[in-house]
Amino acid sequence: MSATPEDTDIEHSHDPRDIAERLKKGPQNSYLRDWVLGGIDGAVTTFAVVAGVAGAELSTTIILILGVANLVADGFSMAAGNYSGVKAERDDYQRLRETEQRHIILSPEGEREEIRQIFAAKGFEGEHLDRAVDIITAHQERWIEVMVEEEYGAAKTNRSPLKAGAATFAAFLICGAVPLLPFLFGAGPNALLSAIFMTGAVFVGIGALKSKWSTSPWWSSALETFVIGMTAAGFAYGVGALLKSWIGV
């Protein structure tokens, strides 16, 4: 279907048939956010471990052991936390639905009055307000959805906890493994420098991707993520060097 002139500069078509098809599909769940968060955390924490151990001038073997241990343990921990968080959101949404369903059964007139006040606040009045209330309360499922969304502000999207956790874990492993690669493949005395450049590139890439949720330009988001990641690594390296001088290992 050809796009109308006003559709060429916006995100989707406003042809009536395209609109109907898009609304029929409903909100689409995205797990890009989980991937970005997992990738940032993986790169930051693993690089911080690598930098800290390198700052203490410990062996490559120790760097790899601690780095891999952190990669797997922290990655699983973050994935489990994200899984639990998304599941809690779903459970809470279901709880709110059951609460509203019970209220509609026990106090239908009170719930009708809530609908009336909600839409009156939106500017409906007179016959138009009466009509809106009648239409919404004529179907219990529609009535429940409106109450949950308007009264509690609960999102209608129903993301999978398993997919969210898996996206986080995969991103954590992939991005978090980057700082370890120079040590794994024997970059020698330049391993840390190589890890810095490679991880910096990961921060820039993740930051650019993160800009999808922001009105900031991609380069601004990329620079912000780069600075945060490198600052964390710098602190870790400094702590490692300081402990080495104190303990004398």
DOLOBA-859115 format. One line per field, with one value per residue: residue number from 0; residue in three letters; y, x, z of N, C-alpha, C, O, CB in turn. Coordinates in pm, whole numbers, plus 50000, padded with zeros to 5 digits. Atoms other than C-alpha are relative to their C-alpha. Glycine has a CB too. Example, Ala and Ser with C-alpha at 12.3 -4.5 7.8 and 13.67 -1.06 7.14 Angstrom:
# residues 2
num <- 0|1 .
residu <- ALA|SER .
nv <- 49881|49881 .
nu <- 50089|49918 .
nw <- 50000|49994 .
cav <- 49550|49894 .
cau <- 51230|51367 .
caw <- 50780|50714 .
cv <- 50120|50109 .
cu <- 50090|49923 .
cw <- 50000|50073 .
ov <- 50118|50220 .
ou <- 50194|49974 .
ow <- 50066|50090 .
cbv <- 50003|50046 .
cbu <- 49901|50041 .
cbw <- 50125|49858 .
***
This chain:
# residues 249
num <- 0|1|2|3|4|5|6|7|8|9|10|11|12|13|14|15|16|17|18|19|20|21|22|23|24|25|26|27|28|29|30|31|32|33|34|35|36|37|38|39|40|41|42|43|44|45|46|47|48|49|50|51|52|53|54|55|56|57|58|59|60|61|62|63|64|65|66|67|68|69|70|71|72|73|74|75|76|77|78|79|80|81|82|83|84|85|86|87|88|89|90|91|92|93|94|95|96|97|98|99|100|101|102|103|104|105|106|107|108|109|110|111|112|113|114|115|116|117|118|119|120|121|122|123|124|125|126|127|128|129|130|131|132|133|134|135|136|137|138|139|140|141|142|143|144|145|146|147|148|149|150|151|152|153|154|155|156|157|158|159|160|161|162|163|164|165|166|167|168|169|170|171|172|173|174|175|176|177|178|179|180|181|182|183|184|185|186|187|188|189|190|191|192|193|194|195|196|197|198|199|200|201|202|203|204|205|206|207|208|209|210|211|212|213|214|215|216|217|218|219|220|221|222|223|224|225|226|227|228|229|230|231|232|233|234|235|236|237|238|239|240|241|242|243|244|245|246|247|248 .
residu <- MET|SER|ALA|THR|PRO|GLU|ASP|THR|ASP|ILE|GLU|HIS|SER|HIS|ASP|PRO|ARG|ASP|ILE|ALA|GLU|ARG|LEU|LYS|LYS|GLY|PRO|GLN|ASN|SER|TYR|LEU|ARG|ASP|TRP|VAL|LEU|GLY|GLY|ILE|ASP|GLY|ALA|VAL|THR|THR|PHE|ALA|VAL|VAL|ALA|GLY|VAL|ALA|GLY|ALA|GLU|LEU|SER|THR|THR|ILE|ILE|LEU|ILE|LEU|GLY|VAL|ALA|ASN|LEU|VAL|ALA|ASP|GLY|PHE|SER|MET|ALA|ALA|GLY|ASN|TYR|SER|GLY|VAL|LYS|ALA|GLU|ARG|ASP|ASP|TYR|GLN|ARG|LEU|ARG|GLU|THR|GLU|GLN|ARG|HIS|ILE|ILE|LEU|SER|PRO|GLU|GLY|GLU|ARG|GLU|GLU|ILE|ARG|GLN|ILE|PHE|ALA|ALA|LYS|GLY|PHE|GLU|GLY|GLU|HIS|LEU|ASP|ARG|ALA|VAL|ASP|ILE|ILE|THR|ALA|HIS|GLN|GLU|ARG|TRP|ILE|GLU|VAL|MET|VAL|GLU|GLU|GLU|TYR|GLY|ALA|ALA|LYS|THR|ASN|ARG|SER|PRO|LEU|LYS|ALA|GLY|ALA|ALA|THR|PHE|ALA|ALA|PHE|LEU|ILE|CYS|GLY|ALA|VAL|PRO|LEU|LEU|PRO|PHE|LEU|PHE|GLY|ALA|GLY|PRO|ASN|ALA|LEU|LEU|SER|ALA|ILE|PHE|MET|THR|GLY|ALA|VAL|PHE|VAL|GLY|ILE|GLY|ALA|LEU|LYS|SER|LYS|TRP|SER|THR|SER|PRO|TRP|TRP|SER|SER|ALA|LEU|GLU|THR|PHE|VAL|ILE|GLY|MET|THR|ALA|ALA|GLY|PHE|ALA|TYR|GLY|VAL|GLY|ALA|LEU|LEU|LYS|SER|TRP|ILE|GLY|VAL .
nv <- 49881|49880|49910|49865|49907|49974|50121|50023|49948|50049|50137|50101|49952|49963|50049|50064|50146|50026|49971|50109|50119|49976|50003|50137|50076|49957|49958|50102|50009|49985|50042|49926|49935|50101|50029|49887|49995|50112|49974|49897|50053|50101|49937|49919|50078|50087|49915|49951|50109|50013|49884|50007|50105|49955|49895|50068|50067|50145|50074|50014|50111|49950|49908|50080|50073|49907|49940|50098|50024|49884|49999|50099|49979|49875|50008|50078|49923|49892|50061|50046|49881|49945|50096|49981|49870|50003|50087|49924|49905|50076|50043|49883|49965|50096|49970|49883|50043|50076|49903|49924|50091|50019|49875|49984|50091|49964|49862|49952|49858|49927|50010|49914|49862|49980|49980|49868|49894|50010|49941|49858|49931|49993|49900|50047|49946|50015|50124|50068|50069|50112|50100|50063|50087|50115|50086|50066|50092|50103|50120|50007|50005|49864|49923|50033|49947|49854|49969|50033|49907|49862|49978|50042|49970|50124|50022|50114|50095|50119|50055|50131|49996|50088|49933|49884|50051|50058|49890|49939|50092|50010|49875|49991|50089|49956|49873|50015|50081|49920|49962|50117|50056|49980|50086|50138|50030|49970|49872|49964|49877|49907|50057|49903|49891|50053|50015|49865|49955|50088|49976|49866|50012|50060|49896|49907|50068|50016|49867|49958|50077|49951|49872|50026|49964|49864|49896|49958|50060|50125|49975|49955|50121|50082|49937|50016|50138|50017|49936|50077|50126|49977|49951|50118|50075|49922|50018|50137|50008|49925|50076|50113|49950|49954|50118|50063|49925|50014|50139|50043|50130 .
nu <- 50085|49917|50011|50047|49889|49969|49946|49861|49910|50040|49959|50088|50103|50129|50108|50098|49982|49877|50029|50083|49915|49905|50072|50046|49887|49978|49862|49899|49900|49861|49902|49878|49960|49934|49871|49912|49963|49909|49874|49928|49955|49899|49874|49947|49955|49887|49884|49955|49924|49874|49916|49958|49900|49882|49939|49923|49890|50008|49974|50108|50085|50092|50093|50100|50083|50091|50086|50102|50088|50089|50085|50108|50078|50074|50096|50116|50068|50076|50109|50100|50066|50089|50111|50089|50063|50103|50106|50073|50085|50113|50085|50068|50105|50109|50064|50085|50116|50090|50058|50104|50110|50076|50069|50111|50106|50052|50046|49999|50031|49881|49904|50050|49970|49857|49986|50056|49908|49878|50022|50033|49872|49942|50074|50132|50109|50135|50036|49877|49948|50091|49980|49870|50013|50083|49925|49890|50050|50087|49920|49920|49857|49959|50014|49885|49877|50000|49977|49862|49910|50025|49993|49872|49892|49929|49977|50072|49906|49984|49871|49965|49886|49895|49932|49929|49882|49908|49939|49902|49888|49923|49929|49897|49890|49936|49928|49909|49885|49907|49876|49916|49945|49854|49927|50024|49923|49859|49953|49877|50001|50099|50133|50088|50027|50094|50129|50057|50054|50109|50114|50048|50083|50126|50076|50049|50106|50118|50056|50070|50124|50085|50060|50134|50096|49970|50005|49862|49938|49931|49863|50006|50023|49879|49897|50039|49974|49854|49944|50040|49926|49857|49984|50007|49876|49891|50006|49958|49855|49936|50011|49907|49863|49984|49990|49870|49897|50020|49981|49869|50005 .
nw <- 50000|50009|49884|50026|49980|49861|49938|50038|49898|49870|49974|50058|50092|49944|50084|49913|49993|49925|49860|49948|49986|49892|49874|49978|49946|49863|49967|50023|49894|50043|49900|50030|49876|49917|50063|49979|49858|49974|50066|49925|49871|50026|50039|49890|49884|50035|50023|49869|49938|50074|49972|49861|49985|50074|49920|49894|50071|49981|50124|50098|49958|49897|50068|50072|49904|49935|50101|50042|49885|49992|50119|49987|49878|50006|50111|49955|49895|50062|50076|49903|49946|50102|50010|49885|50010|50103|49950|49898|50071|50055|49888|49946|50096|49981|49871|50020|50079|49911|49906|50069|50031|49877|49970|50094|49958|49868|49997|50139|50012|49959|50109|50108|49962|50024|50145|50031|49957|50081|50132|49981|49988|50135|50076|50041|49919|50054|50068|50043|49881|49972|50104|49976|49884|50040|50091|49927|49897|50060|50020|49878|50030|50035|49877|49915|50060|49985|49860|49964|50066|49961|49855|49945|50094|50032|50143|50056|50058|49917|50040|49946|49907|50048|50111|49945|49931|50099|50074|49910|49979|50125|50020|49897|50038|50124|49980|49889|50040|50080|49929|49972|50122|50016|49906|50041|50121|49978|50054|49930|49921|50056|49982|49932|50094|50099|49933|49985|50129|50041|49912|50033|50120|49958|49932|50102|50075|49916|49977|50122|50005|49891|50038|50052|49895|49957|50103|50023|50118|49970|49954|49861|49920|50009|49918|49859|49961|50003|49881|49882|49999|49977|49863|49913|50019|49941|49855|49968|50021|49892|49876|50011|49985|49862|49913|50023|49930|49857|49955|50048|50067 .
cav <- 50000|50339|50586|50918|51232|51288|50927|50967|51151|50959|50615|50437|50467|50641|50475|50355|49990|50005|50162|49890|49616|49774|49822|49467|49331|49532|49655|49468|49345|49448|49294|49540|49724|49402|49339|49689|49683|49338|49445|49760|49580|49291|49514|49744|49479|49240|49520|49657|49316|49289|49642|49590|49266|49412|49713|49472|49327|48972|48698|48649|48320|48494|48765|48500|48297|48598|48746|48429|48366|48720|48686|48372|48449|48814|48742|48475|48697|48988|48762|48608|48953|49073|48755|48809|49177|49118|48832|49058|49317|49052|48919|49270|49341|49022|49116|49455|49292|49054|49343|49545|49244|49186|49553|49554|49254|49383|49754|49813|50160|50273|50149|50324|50645|50598|50561|50872|51081|50951|51055|51379|51471|51408|51667|51449|51597|51569|51312|51234|51145|50929|50751|50686|50540|50316|50186|50107|49942|49735|49486|49362|49286|49633|49783|49604|49706|50073|50073|49903|50139|50462|50415|50238|50337|49971|49889|49656|49493|49142|49068|48718|48693|48406|48600|48910|48709|48525|48851|48999|48690|48661|49029|49011|48714|48853|49208|49101|48857|49134|49260|48904|48835|49001|48800|48480|48505|48615|48981|48996|49328|49508|49299|49564|49837|49618|49544|49917|49994|49692|49756|50124|50031|49813|50103|50331|50074|50004|50373|50440|50162|50300|50629|50461|50538|50894|51220|51270|51210|50876|51027|51188|50858|50676|50926|50907|50527|50538|50780|50578|50253|50392|50570|50243|50069|50352|50326|49948|49980|50242|50029|49730|49934|50087|49750|49615|49896|49851|49473|49429|49127 .
cau <- 50000|50141|50209|50030|50250|50213|50317|50663|50809|50640|50681|50374|50099|49770|49574|49245|49312|49666|49540|49276|49533|49781|49522|49394|49742|49754|50068|50382|50613|50977|51274|51528|51530|51625|51904|52047|52040|52201|52466|52558|52575|52772|53032|53065|53090|53320|53548|53554|53668|53931|54057|54066|54262|54493|54549|54669|54907|54783|54832|54630|54500|54352|54201|54028|53908|53761|53626|53446|53314|53175|53037|52834|52730|52636|52473|52251|52176|52070|51863|51689|51620|51474|51264|51125|51058|50866|50672|50582|50447|50231|50107|50024|49830|49628|49564|49429|49204|49061|49010|48816|48612|48512|48424|48209|48015|47976|47928|47838|47691|48001|48219|47994|48042|48419|48396|48177|48426|48723|48568|48427|48785|48874|48617|48311|47980|47604|47476|47825|47936|47627|47686|48054|47967|47696|47924|48215|48006|47800|48088|48259|48596|48616|48500|48776|49048|48946|48941|49280|49443|49276|49254|49585|49784|49876|50028|49832|50141|50208|50577|50715|50934|51126|51204|51300|51537|51685|51745|51922|52138|52239|52332|52526|52730|52797|52892|53055|53285|53446|53688|53814|53898|54244|54351|54200|54386|54718|54754|55042|55137|54890|54595|54455|54490|54314|54038|53991|53945|53722|53501|53483|53347|53085|52979|52947|52741|52508|52468|52375|52116|51984|51904|51592|51424|51545|51499|51877|52085|52262|52606|52498|52363|52673|52904|52708|52729|53097|53176|52978|53145|53496|53446|53344|53647|53877|53758|53807|54158|54246|54117|54316|54636|54577|54519|54832|55039|54884|54889|55202|55084 .
caw <- 50000|49901|50177|50191|50189|50562|50633|50480|50783|51065|51218|51075|50818|50896|50620|50779|50689|50824|51145|51187|51132|51373|51648|51601|51677|51999|52179|52076|52349|52312|52492|52353|52685|52868|52619|52652|53033|53041|52793|52985|53318|53170|53009|53310|53582|53396|53280|53635|53762|53489|53552|53927|53904|53640|53866|54135|53873|53921|53662|53347|53486|53788|53567|53355|53653|53833|53511|53400|53752|53761|53409|53485|53843|53794|53458|53611|53910|53690|53464|53766|53908|53579|53549|53899|53834|53511|53671|53964|53718|53549|53882|53999|53678|53729|54092|53986|53728|53988|54230|53974|53868|54230|54277|53964|54093|54450|54378|54013|54070|54256|53970|53718|53912|53894|53515|53502|53699|53500|53170|53308|53395|53030|52918|52851|52968|52923|52678|52555|52909|52966|52637|52715|53055|52904|52631|52864|53137|52891|52856|53172|53011|52858|53188|53380|53134|53145|53525|53556|53307|53418|53795|53854|53545|53484|53145|52918|52768|52894|52861|52915|53228|53069|52751|52950|53170|52872|52682|52985|53040|52674|52652|52978|52855|52508|52609|52934|52755|52549|52821|52869|52505|52497|52802|52666|52335|52483|52400|52646|52805|52578|52695|52929|52667|52411|52664|52724|52353|52288|52590|52507|52166|52334|52558|52257|52066|52358|52429|52068|52086|52415|52243|52101|52437|52451|52268|52291|51977|51951|52003|52331|52466|52343|52513|52839|52849|52757|53040|53297|53197|53188|53519|53685|53536|53645|54004|54000|53856|54115|54401|54274|54250|54594|54759|54595|54742|55085|55104|54897|54695 .
cv <- 50125|50091|50135|50096|50021|49880|49981|50044|49953|49848|49893|50065|50036|49972|49925|49849|49962|50024|49887|49875|50014|49992|49861|49915|50035|50040|49885|50003|50009|49960|50067|50069|49903|49970|50113|50007|49887|50024|50103|49944|49897|50061|50076|49912|49911|50082|50057|49895|49986|50115|49996|49899|50040|50110|49943|49921|49850|49932|49996|49888|50046|50095|49921|49927|50093|50061|49907|49972|50115|50000|49907|50032|50128|50001|49924|50077|50111|49947|49954|50117|50060|49911|50024|50133|50003|49912|50072|50102|49930|49958|50117|50043|49907|50026|50119|49965|49927|50092|50077|49913|49978|50125|50022|49912|50047|50141|50060|50150|50086|49999|50082|50147|50031|50023|50139|50112|49998|50071|50144|50081|50014|50099|49955|50062|49975|49864|49920|49922|49879|49886|49925|49902|49875|49903|49921|49896|49891|49868|49990|50001|50138|50090|49979|50062|50151|50038|49976|50103|50143|50025|49970|50033|49878|49982|49875|49895|49886|49929|49867|50012|49916|50066|50121|49956|49946|50109|50068|49913|49992|50126|50014|49914|50052|50126|49988|49919|50082|50039|49884|49950|50025|49911|49853|49962|50051|50125|50052|50129|50104|49954|50100|50115|49957|49987|50136|50046|49917|50024|50139|49998|49938|50104|50098|49938|49986|50135|50051|49928|50051|50128|49983|50038|50144|50097|50053|49935|49879|50024|50045|49880|49911|50056|49983|49860|49972|50058|49922|49872|50018|50053|49884|49919|50073|49987|49861|49985|50070|49926|49883|50043|50044|49883|49930|50072|49986|49860|49948|49864|50004 .
cu <- 50088|49974|49948|50113|50036|50059|50149|50098|49964|50018|49910|49891|49871|49886|49901|50017|50125|49979|49921|50082|50096|49932|49950|50110|50026|50145|50098|50105|50141|50092|50134|50052|50077|50140|50099|50048|50097|50136|50084|50057|50110|50135|50063|50058|50120|50126|50053|50082|50136|50094|50053|50111|50128|50072|50083|50117|50003|50011|49878|49903|49898|49898|49889|49907|49897|49902|49889|49903|49900|49899|49880|49911|49917|49897|49875|49921|49915|49882|49889|49924|49902|49878|49899|49926|49887|49882|49917|49906|49877|49904|49920|49887|49879|49926|49906|49875|49899|49933|49887|49880|49912|49921|49880|49883|49933|49941|50000|49974|50119|50106|49956|50032|50149|50026|49950|50099|50131|49981|49953|50127|50070|49926|49865|49895|49867|49975|50124|50061|49913|50022|50133|49992|49921|50078|50107|49948|49908|50074|50101|50150|50053|49999|50122|50128|50009|50031|50145|50097|49982|50017|50138|50118|50081|50011|49927|50093|50028|50128|50027|50118|50117|50079|50080|50128|50103|50072|50108|50124|50088|50082|50115|50121|50076|50085|50104|50123|50106|50127|50094|50075|50150|50083|49987|50089|50144|50051|50122|49988|49898|49856|49904|49964|49900|49860|49932|49935|49878|49874|49942|49911|49865|49911|49940|49884|49872|49934|49924|49867|49901|49928|49860|49893|50017|49982|50140|50055|50082|50139|50003|49979|50123|50111|49970|50032|50149|50064|49966|50082|50146|50027|49999|50129|50118|50004|50052|50150|50075|49996|50097|50143|50027|50016|50133|50110|49988|50037|50136|49999|50080 .
cw <- 50000|50119|49956|50030|50146|50071|49974|50109|50140|50006|49938|49917|50074|49902|50089|50013|50076|50149|50062|50024|50117|50137|50034|50063|50146|50024|49980|50111|49942|50115|49973|50126|50090|49946|50027|50145|50035|49939|50074|50129|49981|49967|50116|50110|49966|49975|50131|50073|49934|50034|50143|50022|49928|50077|50114|49942|50029|49864|49910|50039|50103|49940|49930|50096|50065|49900|49957|50114|50016|49886|50017|50120|49994|49886|50040|50105|49940|49921|50093|50059|49900|49980|50112|49992|49898|50044|50106|49935|49944|50110|50056|49907|50015|50130|49987|49920|50089|50101|49935|49963|50124|50036|49908|50039|50129|50004|49861|49986|50043|49892|49879|50029|49980|49851|49962|50036|49919|49867|50008|50011|49865|49911|49949|50092|49932|49938|49957|50117|50033|49901|50021|50116|49964|49912|50075|50097|49944|49982|50114|49972|49965|50124|50090|49945|50017|50144|50039|49941|50051|50149|50057|49908|49961|49850|49953|49943|50098|49961|50068|50094|49951|49887|50049|50070|49903|49921|50085|50014|49876|49976|50099|49961|49879|50022|50112|49966|49927|50076|50026|49877|49983|50092|49961|49882|50007|49937|50075|50079|49951|50021|50062|49907|49893|50060|50016|49870|49958|50084|49977|49878|50032|50068|49899|49923|50080|50025|49879|49987|50104|49963|49942|50102|50045|49884|49970|49873|50039|50058|50145|50094|50001|50089|50148|50049|50005|50127|50126|50010|50031|50140|50099|49991|50062|50151|50039|49984|50113|50133|49999|50022|50143|50096|49983|50078|50152|50050|49957|49936|49872 .
ov <- 50135|50100|50182|50058|50029|49893|49893|49998|50003|49784|49783|50185|49976|50030|49848|49794|49863|49950|49844|49807|49919|49933|49824|49828|49953|50035|49772|50108|49946|49994|50024|50075|49940|49950|50087|50027|49908|49991|50086|49963|49893|50019|50069|49933|49902|50043|50074|49927|49977|50093|50030|49926|50016|50117|50004|49861|49791|49998|50019|49900|50011|50093|49957|49921|50062|50082|49949|49962|50092|50031|49946|50034|50125|50058|49967|50076|50132|50005|49974|50110|50102|49959|50030|50142|50058|49945|50058|50123|49982|49968|50103|50082|49951|50012|50117|50016|49954|50072|50091|49958|49976|50116|50070|49952|50041|50167|50150|50215|50191|50100|50138|50224|50142|50113|50208|50203|50103|50147|50221|50194|50100|50122|50034|50081|49945|49761|49797|49811|49771|49769|49803|49792|49764|49782|49800|49786|49805|49764|50078|50067|50178|50173|50075|50122|50204|50131|50058|50145|50214|50128|50040|50025|49891|50007|49776|49779|49906|49828|49842|50060|49955|50060|50146|50017|49967|50097|50102|49963|49995|50117|50062|49959|50052|50129|50049|49929|50041|50025|49904|49877|49932|49867|49774|49849|50063|50122|50157|50157|50197|50014|50116|50158|50031|50019|50146|50094|49971|50029|50159|50069|49976|50110|50137|50003|50010|50147|50113|49987|50055|50161|50080|50065|50184|50060|50135|49825|49866|49951|50016|49870|49852|49980|49957|49843|49902|49994|49903|49839|49945|50025|49878|49874|50010|49973|49847|49922|50020|49926|49855|49976|50022|49885|49877|50009|49990|49842|49866|49789|49904 .
ou <- 50182|49862|49979|50207|50153|50113|50212|50212|50019|50046|49957|49865|49838|49778|49944|50002|50126|50029|49951|50065|50118|49986|49940|50083|50076|50227|50070|50160|50172|50068|50238|50173|50178|50235|50214|50166|50194|50238|50204|50174|50206|50238|50184|50171|50214|50235|50174|50183|50239|50213|50168|50208|50239|50195|50181|50195|50109|50010|49764|49783|49780|49780|49772|49786|49778|49785|49773|49782|49782|49781|49766|49788|49797|49789|49763|49798|49801|49773|49771|49803|49793|49766|49779|49809|49780|49766|49794|49795|49765|49782|49804|49779|49765|49804|49795|49767|49779|49817|49780|49766|49789|49806|49776|49767|49810|49846|50079|50034|50145|50173|50040|50067|50185|50102|50013|50120|50189|50068|49972|50133|50156|49965|49794|49919|49862|50014|50124|50111|49966|50024|50138|50046|49958|50069|50120|50004|49862|50010|50186|50226|50160|50088|50178|50205|50116|50108|50206|50192|50081|50072|50185|50234|50198|49916|49918|50054|50029|50126|49981|50224|50233|50202|50190|50234|50223|50191|50215|50237|50211|50199|50223|50235|50199|50203|50210|50226|50222|50236|50213|50173|50222|50191|50080|50138|50210|50145|50176|49883|49863|49763|49791|49849|49809|49761|49810|49822|49779|49763|49821|49810|49763|49791|49824|49782|49763|49812|49819|49767|49781|49825|49787|49779|49963|49989|50157|50013|50123|50183|50098|50044|50156|50180|50061|50090|50196|50150|50053|50133|50203|50133|50081|50182|50207|50111|50129|50216|50176|50094|50162|50218|50135|50101|50189|50198|50088|50107|50197|50097|50088 .
ow <- 50079|50170|49846|50102|50181|50181|50033|50110|50238|49905|49911|49926|50176|49912|50174|50122|50149|50233|50174|50125|50191|50230|50151|50146|50222|49932|50019|50144|49841|50231|50025|50147|50149|50021|50060|50171|50108|49999|50091|50160|50057|50021|50137|50153|50045|50017|50147|50135|50001|50058|50168|50092|49977|50075|50157|50016|50051|49760|49952|50018|50096|49977|49940|50074|50069|49931|49947|50092|50041|49905|49990|50108|50023|49900|50010|50104|49981|49924|50064|50079|49937|49964|50088|50028|49925|50018|50110|49984|49952|50096|50092|49953|50012|50136|50041|49948|50081|50137|49994|49969|50114|50079|49951|50027|50141|50078|49831|49901|49984|49870|49808|49939|49942|49814|49882|49957|49892|49823|49913|49962|49847|49797|49886|50211|49812|49991|49959|50099|50061|49939|50006|50108|50004|49930|50055|50106|50019|49966|50130|50043|50013|50142|50144|50019|50048|50168|50108|50007|50070|50189|50147|49951|49923|49776|50025|49930|50219|49889|50180|50052|49967|49886|50000|50051|49920|49893|50035|50007|49885|49939|50064|49971|49878|49988|50106|50033|49920|50021|50051|49890|49946|50054|49981|49875|49905|49857|50041|50137|50024|49967|50015|49903|49857|49994|50003|49870|49910|50031|49984|49874|49974|50042|49911|49899|50029|50023|49894|49946|50080|50022|49925|50064|50148|49767|49880|49839|50155|50147|50217|50198|50103|50157|50228|50157|50094|50188|50212|50117|50112|50197|50190|50092|50121|50210|50133|50068|50163|50207|50100|50093|50197|50185|50079|50137|50223|50150|50024|49948|49800 .
cbv <- 50000|50075|50016|50033|50132|50045|49880|50073|50151|50039|49979|49913|49894|50148|49909|50029|49942|50089|50132|49970|49975|50137|50097|49938|50026|49890|50051|50020|49869|50146|49847|50102|50054|49870|49979|50130|49992|49871|50045|50119|49938|49910|50093|50090|49914|49917|50113|50042|49868|49996|50129|49967|49865|50051|50092|49907|50063|49960|49860|49971|49886|50072|50088|49899|49935|50111|50039|49868|49984|50130|49959|49859|50005|50116|49933|49865|50060|50083|49883|49918|50102|50017|49855|49993|50104|49947|49871|50072|50068|49878|49936|50115|49994|49858|50029|50111|49908|49889|50098|50065|49865|49963|50117|49967|49859|49988|50083|49925|50036|49940|49854|49982|50025|49879|49891|50020|49986|49853|49918|50019|49925|49863|50044|49844|50150|50107|50030|50102|50097|50047|50066|50105|50075|50048|50083|50102|50077|50048|50003|49876|49902|50057|49961|49847|49963|50059|49918|49859|49995|50039|49914|49852|50102|49879|49989|50048|50069|49904|50098|49901|49952|49867|50044|50076|49893|49907|50103|50025|49861|49976|50119|49954|49861|50027|50113|49936|49885|50126|50065|49889|50056|50146|50021|49979|50061|49890|50104|50012|50062|50020|49875|50054|50049|49863|49933|50100|49992|49853|49982|50093|49916|49880|50076|50039|49865|49933|50097|49973|49852|50023|50071|49854|49907|50009|50114|49965|50102|49914|50104|50103|49924|49990|50150|50029|49903|50067|50145|49966|49931|50097|50101|49911|49976|50145|50020|49900|50062|50134|49949|49933|50117|50085|49903|50000|50147|50031|49909|50001|49959 .
cbu <- 49904|49973|50136|49873|49967|49877|49925|50032|50000|49855|50007|49938|49970|50000|50053|49862|50005|50115|49922|49885|50078|50068|49883|49952|50125|49961|50008|50065|49983|50028|50015|49975|49877|49916|49983|49930|49875|49941|49976|49907|49882|49956|49978|49890|49886|49967|49963|49880|49922|49974|49921|49883|49947|49960|49893|49909|50134|49867|50045|50057|50084|50079|50075|50069|50088|50078|50081|50067|50084|50081|50080|50058|50093|50096|50064|50044|50103|50090|50052|50066|50104|50075|50053|50080|50104|50058|50059|50099|50079|50050|50086|50099|50054|50054|50107|50079|50044|50077|50108|50057|50053|50095|50096|50045|50056|50109|50087|49898|49876|50056|50021|49847|49959|50081|49921|49866|50031|50038|49899|49912|50091|49999|50082|49992|50020|49975|49913|50102|50006|49853|49998|50107|49932|49874|50065|50084|49928|49946|50073|49964|50027|49906|49869|50017|50005|49866|49908|50037|49977|49861|49897|49998|50091|49928|50150|49905|50130|49877|50111|50032|49957|49941|49899|49910|49961|49924|49894|49938|49949|49905|49905|49944|49947|49894|49902|49930|49955|49930|49965|49916|49927|50036|49949|49852|49931|50079|49889|50113|50138|50026|50007|50067|50130|50047|50018|50110|50108|50042|50040|50117|50072|50025|50090|50113|50047|50037|50110|50086|50028|50084|50088|49985|50014|50143|49908|50089|50087|50011|50068|49888|49879|50049|50013|49850|49933|50060|49948|49849|49985|50053|49890|49880|50026|49987|49857|49926|50039|49935|49855|49986|50025|49881|49886|50033|49994|49854|49890|50097|49854 .
cbw <- 50123|49868|50071|50084|49938|50072|49951|49871|49996|50032|50145|50111|49892|50038|49885|49950|49860|49948|50013|49904|49872|49983|49996|49868|49918|50095|50145|49862|50079|49954|50001|49889|50074|50007|49848|49962|50088|49946|49858|50031|50076|49888|49882|50057|50052|49876|49904|50085|49990|49848|49977|50087|49947|49860|50056|50080|50038|50072|50032|49861|50058|50113|49897|49908|50109|50071|49880|49954|50129|49999|49878|50013|50121|49982|49879|50056|50096|49910|49917|50111|50040|49867|50004|50129|49965|49867|50059|50094|49887|49924|50110|50021|49855|49997|50107|49930|49884|50073|50050|49875|49948|50115|49989|49858|50020|50103|50094|49921|50085|50127|49960|49981|50146|50050|49922|50075|50148|49977|49923|50126|50097|49934|49886|50004|50026|49899|49878|49944|50122|49995|49861|50026|50116|49926|49887|50075|50106|49866|49860|50077|49885|49890|50074|50013|49851|49957|50088|49951|49852|49958|50070|50028|50060|50063|49971|49893|49959|49986|50032|49886|50139|49953|49894|50098|50098|49905|49958|50138|50037|49881|50012|50138|49971|49891|50033|50115|49912|49951|50131|50057|49882|50026|50143|49965|49881|49953|50006|49903|50000|49852|50086|50128|49935|49948|50137|50044|49892|50011|50146|49977|49894|50095|50099|49903|49955|50134|50036|49876|50022|50125|49899|49961|50119|50055|50044|50121|49925|49876|49912|50019|49946|49854|49966|50017|49902|49875|50014|49993|49869|49896|50036|49963|49851|49961|50051|49910|49864|50015|50021|49865|49904|50041|49972|49849|49962|50035|49944|50111|49971 .
***
